[in-house]
């Protein structure tokens, strides 16, 4: 956990950027990312120098070569360990005129990070602000993966406005839920084709470390973890830099984070390459047929991005591969031919495991759209017998724009430190989701349709046109209003209102 002092310092630096004229939080984080990269380069060279001194051999690889650049600045003076001790004006001059040109031309250490630096621009406006940022970053114990990872996550939390193309940050506790439900293994090859800040890949990496203590001890699994396990694609270069640094600060040395418009005809689809897909793709987008990958249009003829991404996931997964992805509720009940065909394909040709309804405010303040998590396995030969449904009513945080925690920190998340009682479960359903998921082939099959989770046979889905909306199958419990606590009644009525507005509940039918 970050100390209050470190959080306070980050807040001060953030405020300094704003007062200095940089109001875009993505740009702030991008500038900090460049400086973190520079610090990493210096630490890598220091490791090489220490190794050389121990072995009594020349330095094998020099990131900062001997001599000077074309403008006469010594490469040695560009190193973090030298820069941090220089006066602000001199530091500003070296960074703007020499360090950034050097990073742009860096063939690098051959890593994904050096590739992301090709378009690096220096936009910190004043020497004083640069000195303040460098001083803050220098105080972070970079050898402590938890601290530096938490720091970056804290800064990512400051990206409080939705980007273009429906892009917004998935809450960490929702990511952790999806990761826990799919339980990544050391042999998995994991992909997020709309990776953004790489939250899903980071979450999977942290899960693997926690559940596989021997992961980085074995040479083969360590190599796979650091070089070939994680794949992320995005078509926003700023996001690629931020996502790459997020992975690095969480201890993944060289993930495959690259520029790609995943739905575009310009990029060949890597068929059957991945064993696990975790994603929250853009919603409500619309593409031209001409620019959309022919392979995807062969699966489903549509312009809707949320459907095209589902078709992409089916292409990318290996047989036996699994996916946990977030979709807008419209995917679950949409009446167009493309909607119905895709749902039928997932149910009949693959294995649909679960539909988990998220509360309508889960993505506030970014968006108020109602969403669900789909979990499915690619089989190419069917396999859906029963589909498990769960209705998440609360995820531990208020469902308004403020998204304030409803419980103490030790009772939040998928695996809270302290067990929850019945009243606390009402405020955080996530531990219950995971517990019931593990019983989906057992005791869950006995649940009534009035329960928070239940199982629906494939035959019933087929009769209902493969409608996957939870309310199609859920039965309302008949209770007297006076027996319902006022807060619960208000919450239920608000949810019903959201469902009516989203078209999930037919008001006329309800009134009958």
PEHUKA-V237577 format. One record per residue. N is the residue number from 1. OMEGA is omega in radians with two decimals (NA if undefined). BURIAL is # if it has 24 or more other C-alpha atoms within 12 Angstrom, else .. Layout:
n=<N/N>
omega=<OMEGA/OMEGA>
burial=<BURIAL/BURIAL>
This chain:
n=<1/2/3/4/5/6/7/8/9/10/11/12/13/14/15/16/17/18/19/20/21/22/23/24/25/26/27/28/29/30/31/32/33/34/35/36/37/38/39/40/41/42/43/44/45/46/47/48/49/50/51/52/53/54/55/56/57/58/59/60/61/62/63/64/65/66/67/68/69/70/71/72/73/74/75/76/77/78/79/80/81/82/83/84/85/86/87/88/89/90/91/92/93/94/95/96/97/98/99/100/101/102/103/104/105/106/107/108/109/110/111/112/113/114/115/116/117/118/119/120/121/122/123/124/125/126/127/128/129/130/131/132/133/134/135/136/137/138/139/140/141/142/143/144/145/146/147/148/149/150/151/152/153/154/155/156/157/158/159/160/161/162/163/164/165/166/167/168/169/170/171/172/173/174/175/176/177/178/179/180/181/182/183/184/185/186/187/188/189/190/191/192/193/194/195/196/197/198/199/200/201/202/203/204/205/206/207/208/209/210/211/212/213/214/215/216/217/218/219/220/221/222/223/224/225/226/227/228/229/230/231/232/233/234/235/236/237/238/239/240/241/242/243/244/245/246/247/248/249/250/251/252/253/254/255/256/257/258/259/260/261/262/263/264/265/266/267/268/269/270/271/272/273/274/275/276/277/278/279/280/281/282/283/284/285/286/287/288/289/290/291/292/293/294/295/296/297/298/299/300/301/302/303/304/305/306/307/308/309/310/311/312/313/314/315/316/317/318/319/320/321/322/323/324/325/326/327/328/329/330/331/332/333/334/335/336/337/338/339/340/341/342/343/344/345/346/347/348/349/350/351/352/353/354/355/356/357/358/359/360/361/362/363/364/365/366/367/368/369/370/371/372/373/374/375/376/377/378/379/380/381/382/383/384/385/386/387/388/389/390/391/392/393/394/395/396/397/398/399/400/401/402/403/404/405/406/407/408/409/410/411/412/413/414/415/416/417/418/419/420/421/422/423/424/425/426/427/428/429/430/431/432/433/434/435/436/437/438/439/440/441/442/443/444/445/446/447/448/449/450/451/452/453/454/455/456/457/458/459/460/461/462/463/464/465/466/467/468/469/470/471/472/473/474/475/476/477/478/479/480/481/482/483/484/485/486/487/488/489/490/491/492/493/494/495/496/497/498/499/500/501/502/503/504/505/506/507/508/509/510/511/512>
omega=<3.09/3.04/3.10/-3.13/-3.14/3.08/-3.14/3.12/3.11/3.13/-3.14/3.11/-3.14/3.11/3.14/3.08/-3.12/-3.14/3.10/3.04/3.08/-3.04/-3.12/-3.09/3.09/3.13/3.09/-3.09/3.11/3.13/3.09/3.12/3.11/-3.10/3.06/3.10/3.11/3.12/3.12/3.12/-3.14/-3.13/3.09/3.13/3.09/3.08/3.12/-3.14/3.10/3.09/3.12/-3.13/3.14/-3.06/-3.11/-3.14/3.10/3.08/-3.07/-3.04/3.13/3.08/3.05/-3.05/3.02/3.07/-3.03/3.06/-3.05/3.13/3.04/3.12/-3.13/3.12/-3.13/-3.11/3.11/-3.10/-3.11/-3.08/3.08/-3.07/-3.01/-3.12/-3.14/3.11/-3.07/-3.09/3.13/3.10/-3.13/-3.12/-3.12/-3.10/-3.06/-3.01/-3.02/-3.06/-3.08/3.02/3.13/-3.12/3.14/-3.08/-3.04/3.01/2.92/3.07/3.13/-3.05/3.07/-3.09/-3.13/3.11/-3.11/-3.08/-3.07/-3.12/-3.05/3.07/3.12/-3.08/3.06/-2.91/-3.01/3.06/-3.11/3.13/3.11/-3.13/-3.13/-3.14/-3.14/-3.14/3.11/-3.07/-3.13/-3.13/-3.12/3.10/-3.02/3.08/3.14/-3.05/-3.11/-3.10/-3.09/3.08/3.12/3.14/-3.11/3.09/3.13/3.11/3.10/3.12/3.13/3.05/-2.91/3.14/-3.13/3.09/3.11/3.07/3.09/-3.03/3.04/-3.02/3.08/-3.13/-3.07/-3.09/3.06/3.06/-3.10/3.08/-3.10/3.10/-3.12/-3.13/-3.13/3.05/3.14/3.10/-3.13/-3.13/-3.10/2.91/-2.88/-3.11/2.92/-3.08/3.06/-2.78/3.13/-3.11/3.09/-3.14/-3.14/-3.13/3.07/-3.14/3.12/3.13/3.13/3.11/-3.12/3.11/-3.06/-3.03/-3.14/-3.06/-3.09/-3.00/-3.04/3.09/3.11/-3.04/-3.07/-3.12/3.10/3.12/3.13/-3.13/-3.03/-3.00/-2.99/-3.11/-2.96/-3.14/3.11/3.13/3.07/3.10/3.06/-3.05/3.09/3.11/3.13/3.13/-3.11/3.11/3.11/-3.13/3.09/3.10/-3.13/-3.10/3.03/2.92/3.06/-2.94/-3.02/3.11/3.11/3.14/-2.98/3.11/3.07/2.95/-2.92/-3.09/-2.99/3.05/-3.07/-3.07/3.10/3.13/-3.12/-3.02/3.00/-3.12/-2.96/3.13/3.12/3.05/3.05/-3.03/2.97/-3.00/-3.14/3.11/2.88/3.05/3.11/-3.08/3.00/3.10/-3.05/-3.07/-3.07/-3.11/-3.13/-3.14/-3.12/3.14/3.08/3.11/-3.12/-3.10/-3.10/3.03/-3.05/-3.06/-3.09/3.10/3.12/3.11/3.08/3.08/3.11/-3.13/3.13/3.10/-3.01/-3.05/2.95/2.96/-3.04/3.11/-3.09/-3.11/2.94/-3.02/3.12/3.12/3.02/-3.07/3.14/3.10/-3.04/-3.04/-3.12/-3.00/-3.14/3.13/-3.13/3.12/-3.08/-3.13/-3.10/3.11/3.12/-3.14/-3.11/-3.11/-3.01/-3.06/3.13/3.13/3.08/-3.06/-3.02/2.96/-3.08/-3.09/3.10/3.11/-3.00/-3.11/-3.02/-3.08/3.03/0.10/-3.06/-3.09/-3.14/-3.07/3.07/-3.04/3.07/3.03/3.01/3.04/-3.13/3.13/3.11/3.12/-3.02/-3.12/3.13/3.14/3.11/3.03/3.11/3.09/-3.12/3.13/3.04/-3.14/3.11/3.14/3.11/-3.11/3.11/-3.09/3.11/-3.04/3.05/-3.10/-3.09/3.13/3.12/3.11/-3.14/-3.12/3.03/-3.02/-3.12/-3.14/3.12/3.05/-3.07/-3.11/-3.08/-3.14/-3.12/3.13/-3.09/2.98/-3.05/-3.14/-3.13/3.05/3.12/-3.12/3.13/-3.12/-2.93/3.09/3.13/3.10/-3.10/-3.12/-3.12/3.09/-3.12/3.12/-3.01/3.11/-3.11/-3.02/-3.12/-3.12/-3.11/-3.07/3.00/-3.14/3.06/-3.11/-3.13/3.06/-3.13/-3.09/3.12/3.13/-3.11/-3.10/3.14/3.07/-3.12/3.14/-3.11/3.09/3.14/3.00/-3.07/3.13/-3.05/-3.07/3.05/-3.02/-3.11/3.07/-3.14/3.09/3.14/3.14/3.07/-3.08/-3.07/3.13/-3.12/3.07/-3.09/-3.12/3.13/3.13/3.12/-3.14/3.14/3.14/3.10/3.13/3.12/3.11/3.13/-3.10/3.09/3.14/-3.13/3.14/-3.12/-3.13/3.09/-3.06/-3.14/3.12/-3.11/-3.11/3.09/NA>
burial=<./././././#/#/./#/#/././#/#/./#/#/././././#/./#/#/#/#/#/#/#/#/#/#/#/#/#/#/#/#/#/#/#/#/#/#/#/./././././././././././././././#/#/#/././././././././#/./#/#/#/#/#/#/#/./#/#/./././././#/#/#/#/#/#/#/./#/#/#/#/#/#/#/./#/./#/#/./#/#/#/#/#/#/#/././#/#/#/#/#/#/#/#/./#/#/#/#/#/#/#/#/#/#/./#/./#/././#/#/#/#/#/#/#/#/#/#/#/#/#/#/#/#/./././././#/#/#/#/#/#/#/#/#/#/#/#/#/#/#/#/#/#/#/#/#/./#/#/#/#/#/#/#/#/#/#/#/#/#/#/#/#/#/#/#/#/#/#/./././././#/./././././#/#/./#/#/#/#/#/#/#/#/#/#/#/#/#/#/#/#/#/#/#/#/#/#/#/#/#/#/#/#/#/#/#/#/#/#/#/#/#/#/#/#/#/././././#/././#/#/#/#/#/#/#/#/#/#/#/#/#/././#/././././#/#/#/#/#/#/./#/#/#/#/#/#/#/#/#/#/#/#/#/#/#/#/#/#/#/#/#/#/#/#/#/#/#/#/#/#/#/#/#/#/#/#/./././#/#/#/#/#/#/#/#/#/#/#/#/#/#/#/#/#/#/#/#/#/#/#/#/#/#/#/#/#/#/#/#/#/#/#/#/#/#/#/#/#/#/#/./././#/#/#/#/#/#/#/#/#/#/#/#/#/#/#/#/././././././#/#/./././#/#/#/#/#/#/./././#/./././#/#/#/#/#/#/#/#/#/#/#/./#/#/././#/./././#/#/./././#/./#/#/#/#/#/#/#/#/././#/#/././#/#/#/#/#/#/#/#/#/#/././././././././././././././././#/./././#/#/./#/#/././#/./#/#/././././././.>
